């Protein structure tokens, strides 16, 4: 599906993007695969010596070495992107070496993972909005997340459009909203309370800046909806003050939090604090393997925006759930011809990663 994506910080949206195919080859002819973000190209060469010559089954040991190397500069940005890509490819490789699907390598039972639809939908018209969420409803998905933040009347109207679409296949729609850190805590309390006169939310995502732990706690105390945060953290250590301040009712874990290994560490932290977790999207939905092993996991976010074009037999959504593969590995298999014909270009691209930032009018009262 080709469409623009954006949120309150980039309402006009973008229509181009870039992903990185990461492959780790072994002398036994087995290859581990993962999809990373393009910034990982800056740091993969700086981490390669920690991988080359190592036993690829020693994933945690290699992860320890990579994060130790990131200590001074911090496990953020391109460094975290490189660590995440390598770690995920190594987990795929380890499962292939043992000839089992990744969920089994991680100790799971292969149960499908419930999905929720996320349209990154700010640039979409009401008709396009309905079409996207109705398409997801046709796959059995009944929960959806809408981007909000600028205009309360528009937010309310678009929520109703999403609810109608998600209910189009006979299910009962469940609603999530995401303000992408746009509001101050007082703004968030005001805006959420206004919407809660009409809607019940599964959670409200990132209503205020991720590092304002006291503010997030104040919002949580003032509204009915649970507050979700954490998706933009890249180092498990960043979650420590979140738990100390009680700033998140729902903990978001993304695949870029230092790979599968880092995500598992955060999930155990959340379990210790009795917090439910939700997982962010990734190309091919391979993060569902890890998510399926957590008893306190609720749902995983899915985009469905055509990013799987380079993959052969990506994981599918059926009856509202991501169905895990039974073949060895994480289910990431690249179409070599597609990769060859879609090599990086010098052509300027207006991509989400290159133009995205905090909106200038984020501090305005409204």
Buried (B, 14 or more C-beta within 10 A) or exposed (E): EEBBBBBBBBBEBBBEBBBBBBBBEEEEEBBBBBBBBBBBBEBBEBBEEBBEEBEBBEBEEBBEBBBEBBEEEEBEBBBBBBBBBBBBBBBBBBBBBBEBBBBBBBEBEBEBBBBBBBBBBBBBEBEBBBBBBBBBBEBBBBBBBBBBBBEBEEBBEBBBBBBBBBBBBEBEBBBBBBBBBBBBBBBBBBBBEEBBEEBEBBBBBBBBBBBBBEBBBBBBEBBEBBBBBBBBBBBBBBBEEBBEBBBBBBBBBBBBBBBBBBBBBBBEBBBEEEBBBBBBBBBBBBBBBBBBBBEEBBBBBBBBBEBBEBBEEBBBBEEBBBBBBEBBBBBBBBBEEEEEEBEEEEEEBEBBEBEEEBBEEBEEEE
